[in-house]
């Protein structure tokens, strides 16, 4: 289910808080795996192209495309990264269209700023991830050079844009979660896959290839990030283990797949993006 996004302002900051019904490691992955990030980045109705070298100091390029095909490029680099806890993105929107900048500038002046003080300086965006019941609380803190610049972005619709992105992220997480795979299998009347996801050792021994194929299909992964799938699969193995232990307590746990260092950078286009350029 989707949750509401809470927006507050502090000093020069916009602070957004949202709960997601997914484990913290999976939510963090959705922010750092370029394939998953391209699926949800940008307001509803937008598609995205993502290039990301996810390491401290690594460069990133996040380009959003409106339904009309207008590009909204964001450059920048990554700052502090603590896996599953903290992600800092220094975001530069200076290459957005002139019309976008005029709209922000108008809001800046309405908020009490002077036209000559308007700037398009990079925005530090700090994202933290905390356990929240059975899900994850994500806090996004964007720091601007001036409170009037912060207010200009609020007036432009920052809350609506982020909320739309988070709604899309909800859908991506639902597809990536083991329970999401099971529901998808049932919805598609794929009884063989549904059985594989819910029955003990004898029928799920060959789940590896099926799982990766399902992950590719459900999230439209034209370029599969094997490491990301292995990490998601850890969540899957845990869920399967719980079901197996409930059915047959004597079964031995499947071996955990190896941890693979994330390669990069990746370039990923959603199918819709390719049709707009």
VOTI-276673 format. One record per residue (C-alpha): residue number from 1; residue in one letter; x, y, z. Coordinates in nm, 4 decimals, always signed. Example, Ala and Ser with C-alpha at 12.3 -4.5 7.8 and 13.67 -1.06 7.14 Angstrom:
[atom 1,"A",[+1.2300,-0.4500,+0.7800]]
[atom 2,"S",[+1.3670,-0.1060,+0.7140]]
***
This chain:
[atom 1,"X",[+0.0000,+0.0000,+0.0000]]
[atom 2,"X",[+0.1062,+0.3607,-0.0503]]
[atom 3,"X",[+0.1676,+0.5902,+0.2456]]
[atom 4,"X",[+0.1532,+0.9673,+0.2761]]
[atom 5,"X",[+0.4657,+1.1803,+0.2417]]
[atom 6,"X",[+0.5248,+1.4241,+0.5266]]
[atom 7,"X",[+0.6974,+1.7525,+0.4311]]
[atom 8,"X",[+0.8349,+2.0058,+0.6777]]
[atom 9,"X",[+1.0899,+2.2884,+0.6541]]
[atom 10,"X",[+1.3817,+2.3549,+0.8891]]
[atom 11,"X",[+1.6371,+2.6349,+0.8474]]
[atom 12,"X",[+1.7326,+2.6124,+0.4754]]
[atom 13,"X",[+1.6083,+2.2547,+0.4448]]
[atom 14,"X",[+1.3117,+2.0663,+0.3021]]
[atom 15,"X",[+1.2548,+1.7458,+0.4993]]
[atom 16,"X",[+1.0420,+1.4656,+0.3555]]
[atom 17,"X",[+0.9522,+1.1489,+0.5470]]
[atom 18,"X",[+0.7869,+0.8399,+0.3996]]
[atom 19,"X",[+0.7227,+0.4828,+0.5179]]
[atom 20,"X",[+0.7741,+0.1950,+0.2753]]
[atom 21,"X",[+0.6476,-0.1608,+0.3174]]
[atom 22,"X",[+0.9815,-0.3244,+0.2407]]
[atom 23,"X",[+1.2998,-0.4159,+0.4316]]
[atom 24,"X",[+1.5641,-0.1477,+0.4704]]
[atom 25,"X",[+1.8237,-0.3256,+0.2539]]
[atom 26,"X",[+1.5805,-0.3468,-0.0351]]
[atom 27,"X",[+1.4744,+0.0190,-0.0078]]
[atom 28,"X",[+1.8401,+0.1272,+0.0017]]
[atom 29,"X",[+1.9041,-0.0826,-0.3072]]
[atom 30,"X",[+1.6203,+0.0916,-0.4909]]
[atom 31,"X",[+1.8081,+0.4198,-0.4391]]
[atom 32,"X",[+2.1513,+0.2875,-0.5380]]
[atom 33,"X",[+2.0906,+0.0287,-0.8112]]
[atom 34,"X",[+2.0685,+0.2258,-1.1398]]
[atom 35,"X",[+1.8188,-0.0190,-1.2924]]
[atom 36,"X",[+1.5762,+0.0120,-1.0033]]
[atom 37,"X",[+1.6337,+0.3884,-0.9667]]
[atom 38,"X",[+1.5407,+0.4479,-1.3305]]
[atom 39,"X",[+1.2084,+0.2729,-1.2689]]
[atom 40,"X",[+1.0841,+0.5261,-1.0133]]
[atom 41,"X",[+1.2879,+0.8477,-1.0364]]
[atom 42,"X",[+1.0806,+1.1538,-1.1275]]
[atom 43,"X",[+0.7174,+1.2571,-1.0776]]
[atom 44,"X",[+0.4323,+1.0357,-1.1926]]
[atom 45,"X",[+0.4026,+1.0446,-1.5703]]
[atom 46,"X",[+0.7782,+1.0898,-1.6136]]
[atom 47,"X",[+1.0384,+0.8350,-1.7255]]
[atom 48,"X",[+1.4092,+0.8427,-1.6522]]
[atom 49,"X",[+1.7563,+0.7577,-1.7737]]
[atom 50,"X",[+2.0158,+0.6899,-1.5044]]
[atom 51,"X",[+2.3952,+0.6779,-1.5108]]
[atom 52,"X",[+2.5529,+0.6204,-1.1712]]
[atom 53,"X",[+2.8909,+0.5320,-1.0281]]
[atom 54,"X",[+2.7649,+0.4560,-0.6789]]
[atom 55,"X",[+3.0611,+0.5267,-0.4531]]
[atom 56,"X",[+3.1744,+0.8285,-0.2559]]
[atom 57,"X",[+3.2796,+1.0898,-0.5119]]
[atom 58,"X",[+3.1300,+0.8893,-0.7985]]
[atom 59,"X",[+2.9441,+1.0843,-1.0642]]
[atom 60,"X",[+2.5759,+1.0512,-1.1438]]
[atom 61,"X",[+2.3393,+1.1669,-1.4162]]
[atom 62,"X",[+1.9649,+1.1459,-1.3623]]
[atom 63,"X",[+1.7595,+1.2680,-1.6570]]
[atom 64,"X",[+1.3827,+1.2851,-1.6269]]
[atom 65,"X",[+1.1561,+1.2992,-1.9329]]
[atom 66,"X",[+0.8046,+1.4417,-1.9225]]
[atom 67,"X",[+0.5210,+1.2805,-2.1171]]
[atom 68,"X",[+0.5851,+1.5455,-2.3836]]
[atom 69,"X",[+0.9504,+1.4426,-2.4088]]
[atom 70,"X",[+1.1038,+1.7458,-2.2344]]
[atom 71,"X",[+1.4290,+1.6543,-2.0585]]
[atom 72,"X",[+1.5116,+1.7592,-1.7013]]
[atom 73,"X",[+1.8787,+1.6594,-1.6474]]
[atom 74,"X",[+2.0336,+1.6405,-1.3017]]
[atom 75,"X",[+2.4097,+1.6009,-1.2658]]
[atom 76,"X",[+2.6255,+1.5720,-0.9586]]
[atom 77,"X",[+2.8041,+1.3182,-0.7464]]
[atom 78,"X",[+2.7647,+1.0961,-0.4439]]
[atom 79,"X",[+2.8816,+1.2018,-0.0995]]
[atom 80,"X",[+2.8722,+0.9868,+0.2123]]
[atom 81,"X",[+2.7439,+0.6325,+0.1646]]
[atom 82,"X",[+2.6760,+0.3965,+0.4555]]
[atom 83,"X",[+2.5063,+0.0831,+0.3161]]
[atom 84,"X",[+2.1437,+0.0529,+0.4289]]
[atom 85,"X",[+2.1767,+0.3644,+0.6464]]
[atom 86,"X",[+2.2869,+0.6849,+0.4704]]
[atom 87,"X",[+2.3115,+0.8091,+0.1124]]
[atom 88,"X",[+2.4181,+1.1624,+0.0156]]
[atom 89,"X",[+2.3600,+1.2943,-0.3361]]
[atom 90,"X",[+2.4916,+1.6354,-0.4438]]
[atom 91,"X",[+2.2396,+1.7295,-0.7132]]
[atom 92,"X",[+2.2909,+1.9925,-0.9822]]
[atom 93,"X",[+1.9784,+2.1007,-1.1724]]
[atom 94,"X",[+2.1438,+2.3954,-1.3478]]
[atom 95,"X",[+2.0851,+2.2327,-1.6904]]
[atom 96,"X",[+1.7078,+2.2273,-1.6445]]
[atom 97,"X",[+1.5162,+2.4310,-1.9017]]
[atom 98,"X",[+1.5031,+2.8099,-1.8974]]
[atom 99,"X",[+1.1292,+2.7906,-1.8337]]
[atom 100,"X",[+1.1872,+2.5794,-1.5224]]
[atom 101,"X",[+1.4428,+2.8266,-1.3888]]
[atom 102,"X",[+1.2073,+3.1170,-1.4544]]
[atom 103,"X",[+0.9368,+2.9407,-1.2524]]
[atom 104,"X",[+1.1757,+2.8775,-0.9619]]
[atom 105,"X",[+1.3017,+3.2352,-0.9790]]
[atom 106,"X",[+0.9459,+3.3689,-0.9650]]
[atom 107,"X",[+0.8808,+3.1635,-0.6515]]
[atom 108,"X",[+1.2109,+3.2817,-0.5068]]
[atom 109,"X",[+1.1095,+3.6461,-0.5497]]
[atom 110,"X",[+0.7603,+3.5778,-0.4104]]
[atom 111,"X",[+0.9276,+3.4254,-0.1027]]
[atom 112,"X",[+1.1203,+3.7497,-0.0437]]
[atom 113,"X",[+1.4390,+3.6883,-0.2412]]
[atom 114,"X",[+1.6056,+3.9423,-0.4692]]
[atom 115,"X",[+1.6296,+3.8630,-0.8396]]
[atom 116,"X",[+2.0036,+3.9269,-0.8410]]
[atom 117,"X",[+2.0535,+3.6701,-0.5620]]
[atom 118,"X",[+1.8904,+3.3832,-0.7491]]
[atom 119,"X",[+2.1252,+3.0908,-0.8120]]
[atom 120,"X",[+2.1168,+2.7329,-0.9300]]
[atom 121,"X",[+2.3753,+2.6007,-0.6849]]
[atom 122,"X",[+2.3867,+2.2238,-0.6238]]
[atom 123,"X",[+2.1492,+2.0881,-0.3624]]
[atom 124,"X",[+2.2798,+1.8495,-0.0979]]
[atom 125,"X",[+2.0264,+1.5695,-0.0597]]
[atom 126,"X",[+2.0814,+1.3435,+0.2413]]
[atom 127,"X",[+1.8717,+1.0276,+0.2623]]
[atom 128,"X",[+1.8578,+0.8156,+0.5774]]
[atom 129,"X",[+1.7020,+0.4710,+0.6144]]
[atom 130,"X",[+1.5599,+0.3440,+0.9451]]
[atom 131,"X",[+1.3710,+0.0306,+1.0438]]
[atom 132,"X",[+1.0060,+0.1186,+1.1007]]
[atom 133,"X",[+0.8018,-0.1764,+1.2224]]
[atom 134,"X",[+0.8148,-0.4343,+0.9438]]
[atom 135,"X",[+0.9056,-0.1668,+0.6893]]
[atom 136,"X",[+1.1425,+0.1258,+0.6428]]
[atom 137,"X",[+1.1261,+0.4973,+0.7191]]
[atom 138,"X",[+1.3051,+0.7092,+0.4595]]
[atom 139,"X",[+1.3969,+1.0682,+0.5449]]
[atom 140,"X",[+1.5068,+1.2971,+0.2622]]
[atom 141,"X",[+1.6698,+1.6230,+0.3693]]
[atom 142,"X",[+1.7480,+1.8746,+0.0937]]
[atom 143,"X",[+1.9664,+2.1685,+0.1955]]
[atom 144,"X",[+1.9480,+2.4916,-0.0064]]
[atom 145,"X",[+2.1721,+2.7986,+0.0012]]
[atom 146,"X",[+1.8892,+3.0202,+0.1320]]
[atom 147,"X",[+1.5512,+2.9725,+0.2994]]
[atom 148,"X",[+1.3956,+3.1727,+0.0149]]
[atom 149,"X",[+1.5367,+2.9203,-0.2348]]
[atom 150,"X",[+1.3932,+2.6408,-0.0231]]
[atom 151,"X",[+1.0524,+2.8106,-0.0289]]
[atom 152,"X",[+1.0745,+2.8571,-0.4062]]
[atom 153,"X",[+1.1035,+2.4816,-0.4515]]
[atom 154,"X",[+0.8138,+2.4217,-0.2124]]
[atom 155,"X",[+0.6007,+2.6672,-0.4128]]
[atom 156,"X",[+0.6987,+2.4926,-0.7370]]
[atom 157,"X",[+0.5551,+2.1656,-0.6060]]
[atom 158,"X",[+0.8378,+1.9760,-0.4395]]
[atom 159,"X",[+0.5936,+1.7809,-0.2227]]
[atom 160,"X",[+0.3857,+1.6690,-0.5198]]
[atom 161,"X",[+0.6915,+1.5702,-0.7229]]
[atom 162,"X",[+0.8517,+1.3663,-0.4460]]
[atom 163,"X",[+0.5205,+1.2057,-0.3488]]
[atom 164,"X",[+0.4694,+1.0940,-0.7084]]
[atom 165,"X",[+0.8202,+0.9486,-0.7184]]
[atom 166,"X",[+0.7598,+0.7663,-0.3909]]
[atom 167,"X",[+0.4337,+0.6211,-0.5230]]
[atom 168,"X",[+0.6330,+0.4767,-0.8130]]
[atom 169,"X",[+0.8949,+0.3498,-0.5678]]
[atom 170,"X",[+0.6190,+0.1685,-0.3776]]
[atom 171,"X",[+0.5338,-0.0178,-0.6979]]
[atom 172,"X",[+0.8987,-0.1075,-0.7667]]
[atom 173,"X",[+0.9433,-0.2393,-0.4125]]
[atom 174,"X",[+0.6239,-0.4430,-0.4390]]
[atom 175,"X",[+0.7619,-0.6124,-0.7504]]
[atom 176,"X",[+1.1030,-0.6712,-0.5933]]
[atom 177,"X",[+0.9736,-0.8080,-0.2604]]
[atom 178,"X",[+0.9358,-1.1878,-0.2400]]
[atom 179,"X",[+0.5673,-1.1454,-0.1543]]
[atom 180,"X",[+0.5307,-0.9243,-0.4597]]
[atom 181,"X",[+0.6702,-1.2008,-0.6791]]
[atom 182,"X",[+0.4257,-1.4482,-0.5276]]
[atom 183,"X",[+0.1272,-1.2182,-0.5834]]
[atom 184,"X",[+0.2427,-1.1536,-0.9415]]
[atom 185,"X",[+0.2707,-1.5271,-1.0063]]
[atom 186,"X",[-0.0799,-1.5838,-0.8759]]
[atom 187,"X",[-0.2200,-1.2915,-1.0739]]
[atom 188,"X",[-0.0699,-1.4381,-1.3908]]
[atom 189,"X",[-0.2116,-1.7828,-1.3059]]
[atom 190,"X",[+0.1415,-1.9192,-1.3072]]
[atom 191,"X",[+0.0687,-2.2074,-1.0723]]
[atom 192,"X",[+0.4087,-2.3710,-1.1260]]
[atom 193,"X",[+0.5921,-2.0576,-1.0121]]
[atom 194,"X",[+0.3466,-1.9965,-0.7279]]
[atom 195,"X",[+0.4044,-2.3491,-0.6026]]
[atom 196,"X",[+0.7795,-2.3009,-0.6257]]
[atom 197,"X",[+0.7518,-1.9896,-0.4093]]
[atom 198,"X",[+0.5427,-2.1533,-0.1385]]
[atom 199,"X",[+0.6385,-2.5229,-0.1091]]
[atom 200,"X",[+0.9336,-2.6918,+0.0646]]
[atom 201,"X",[+1.2670,-2.8174,-0.0560]]
[atom 202,"X",[+1.1610,-3.0731,-0.3144]]
[atom 203,"X",[+0.9760,-2.8182,-0.5288]]
[atom 204,"X",[+1.1931,-2.5093,-0.4820]]
[atom 205,"X",[+1.5369,-2.6674,-0.5246]]
[atom 206,"X",[+1.5574,-2.5172,-0.8739]]
[atom 207,"X",[+1.4303,-2.1727,-0.7827]]
[atom 208,"X",[+1.7494,-1.9806,-0.8696]]
[atom 209,"X",[+1.7037,-1.9497,-1.2447]]
[atom 210,"X",[+1.3285,-1.9019,-1.2173]]
[atom 211,"X",[+1.3726,-1.6302,-0.9569]]
[atom 212,"X",[+1.6222,-1.4310,-1.1618]]
[atom 213,"X",[+1.4081,-1.4676,-1.4737]]
[atom 214,"X",[+1.1018,-1.3493,-1.2843]]
[atom 215,"X",[+1.2987,-1.0554,-1.1453]]
[atom 216,"X",[+1.4059,-0.9587,-1.4951]]
[atom 217,"X",[+1.0518,-0.9795,-1.6292]]
[atom 218,"X",[+0.8687,-0.8116,-1.3447]]
[atom 219,"X",[+1.1059,-0.5137,-1.3235]]
[atom 220,"X",[+1.1854,-0.4973,-1.6961]]
[atom 221,"X",[+1.5577,-0.5409,-1.6419]]
[atom 222,"X",[+1.7102,-0.5171,-1.9871]]
[atom 223,"X",[+2.0523,-0.4971,-1.8208]]
[atom 224,"X",[+2.0569,-0.7297,-1.5220]]
[atom 225,"X",[+2.2650,-0.6165,-1.2265]]
[atom 226,"X",[+2.3576,-0.9613,-1.0983]]
[atom 227,"X",[+2.4814,-0.8290,-0.7655]]
[atom 228,"X",[+2.1541,-0.6488,-0.7027]]
[atom 229,"X",[+1.9560,-0.9616,-0.7830]]
[atom 230,"X",[+2.1734,-1.1662,-0.5474]]
[atom 231,"X",[+2.1097,-0.9153,-0.2709]]
[atom 232,"X",[+1.7346,-0.9213,-0.3344]]
[atom 233,"X",[+1.7567,-1.2983,-0.3467]]
[atom 234,"X",[+1.8909,-1.2977,+0.0098]]
[atom 235,"X",[+1.5577,-1.1489,+0.1130]]
[atom 236,"X",[+1.3843,-1.4156,-0.0918]]
[atom 237,"X",[+1.5854,-1.6987,+0.0691]]
[atom 238,"X",[+1.4947,-1.5701,+0.4151]]
[atom 239,"X",[+1.1260,-1.5670,+0.3282]]
[atom 240,"X",[+1.1430,-1.9145,+0.1758]]
[atom 241,"X",[+1.3277,-2.0463,+0.4799]]
[atom 242,"X",[+1.0513,-1.9249,+0.7086]]
[atom 243,"X",[+0.7915,-2.1054,+0.4993]]
[atom 244,"X",[+1.0006,-2.4236,+0.4790]]
[atom 245,"X",[+1.0671,-2.4317,+0.8535]]
[atom 246,"X",[+0.6958,-2.3934,+0.9215]]
[atom 247,"X",[+0.6215,-2.6881,+0.6924]]
[atom 248,"X",[+0.9185,-2.9116,+0.7659]]
[atom 249,"X",[+1.1306,-2.7941,+1.0614]]
[atom 250,"X",[+1.4083,-3.0434,+0.9916]]
[atom 251,"X",[+1.5097,-2.9005,+0.6562]]
[atom 252,"X",[+1.8532,-2.7409,+0.6299]]
[atom 253,"X",[+1.8874,-2.3789,+0.5169]]
[atom 254,"X",[+1.9858,-2.3197,+0.1548]]
[atom 255,"X",[+2.3335,-2.1708,+0.1191]]
[atom 256,"X",[+2.3408,-1.7932,+0.1001]]
[atom 257,"X",[+2.4475,-1.6720,-0.2461]]
[atom 258,"X",[+2.7879,-1.5041,-0.2641]]
[atom 259,"X",[+2.8151,-1.1308,-0.2132]]
[atom 260,"X",[+2.9193,-0.9646,-0.5358]]
[atom 261,"X",[+3.0790,-0.6216,-0.5574]]
[atom 262,"X",[+2.8497,-0.3833,-0.7431]]
[atom 263,"X",[+2.9993,-0.2981,-1.0823]]
[atom 264,"X",[+2.9378,+0.0327,-1.2483]]
[atom 265,"X",[+2.8702,+0.2766,-1.3876]]
[atom 266,"X",[+2.5426,+0.1575,-1.5397]]
[atom 267,"X",[+2.3289,+0.3231,-1.8036]]
[atom 268,"X",[+1.9664,+0.2194,-1.8104]]
[atom 269,"X",[+1.6692,+0.3430,-2.0087]]
[atom 270,"X",[+1.3113,+0.2515,-1.9370]]
[atom 271,"X",[+1.1334,+0.1393,-2.2553]]
[atom 272,"X",[+0.9245,+0.4571,-2.2469]]
[atom 273,"X",[+1.2352,+0.6756,-2.2281]]
[atom 274,"X",[+1.3771,+0.5246,-2.5452]]
[atom 275,"X",[+1.0648,+0.6343,-2.7308]]
[atom 276,"X",[+1.0980,+0.9976,-2.6247]]
[atom 277,"X",[+1.4458,+1.0667,-2.7588]]
***
